[in-house]
Amino acid sequence: MGIGASITLLAIGAILAFAVDATFSGIDIQVIGVILMVCGALGLVLTMLVFGRRDRTVGVAEERVVTRDRDRDVY
């Protein structure tokens, strides 16, 4: 699940939990909205953890050391 899908689940869940006032027999719309918001938040956190680490480089960059022989450069 990507960032877009997670934000979409959060938005749809918030709409169902807070804005919709419909009642169906055996279905609680507010609970479905809360479940969608939790899934969206969990998906967003997991996406950030997994894909956020790809940008970082691991390891130490090699340093290039150039040395000169000063003993030979005697004039």
C-alpha positions as a printed Julia matrix, in Angstrom:
75×3 Matrix{Float64}:
   0.0    0.0    0.0
   1.4    3.36  -0.93
   1.06   6.8    0.54
  -1.84   7.69  -1.75
  -3.85   4.6   -0.86
  -3.22   5.18   2.85
  -4.38   8.79   2.69
  -7.43   7.69   0.69
  -8.35   5.13   3.35
  -7.9    7.77   6.05
 -10.16  10.22   4.2
 -12.9    7.69   3.43
 -12.77   6.4    7.0
 -13.06   9.91   8.42
 -16.03  10.66   6.17
 -17.78   7.46   7.22
 -16.99   7.91  10.91
 -17.82  11.59  11.31
 -20.02  12.79   8.44
 -22.34   9.95   7.46
 -25.44   9.54   9.59
 -27.07   6.58   7.85
 -28.26   3.45   9.59
 -28.37  -0.03   8.15
 -29.58  -3.14   9.87
 -26.56  -5.07  11.18
 -23.94  -2.61   9.87
 -22.44   0.22  11.89
 -21.05   2.81   9.48
 -19.06   4.62  12.18
 -17.19   1.43  13.16
 -16.34   0.75   9.52
 -15.03   4.31   9.27
 -12.81   3.89  12.32
 -11.49   0.56  10.98
 -10.63   2.24   7.64
  -8.87   5.09   9.44
  -6.79   2.66  11.5
  -5.85   0.67   8.38
  -4.91   3.87   6.56
  -2.77   5.12   9.43
  -1.05   1.74   9.79
  -0.43   1.6    6.05
   1.0    5.12   6.07
   3.4    4.33   8.93
   4.55   1.09   7.33
   5.01   2.75   3.95
   7.14   5.48   5.5
   9.26   2.93   7.35
   9.83   0.69   4.34
  10.27   3.27   1.59
  11.89   5.96   3.73
  14.97   3.83   4.25
  15.66   3.46   0.53
  16.85   7.04   0.22
  19.52   6.7    2.88
  22.95   5.4    2.06
  24.53   2.96   4.43
  28.27   2.79   4.83
  31.22   5.09   4.94
  32.47   6.88   1.88
  36.04   6.1    1.02
  38.5    8.92   1.42
  41.12   9.3   -1.22
  44.47  10.32   0.16
  47.08  11.7   -2.19
  50.61  11.84  -0.86
  53.73  13.22  -2.47
  57.28  12.28  -1.9
  58.77  15.55  -0.66
  62.27  14.11  -0.36
  62.68  13.94  -4.13
  61.59  17.53  -4.71
  64.79  19.05  -3.35
  66.1   21.83  -5.56
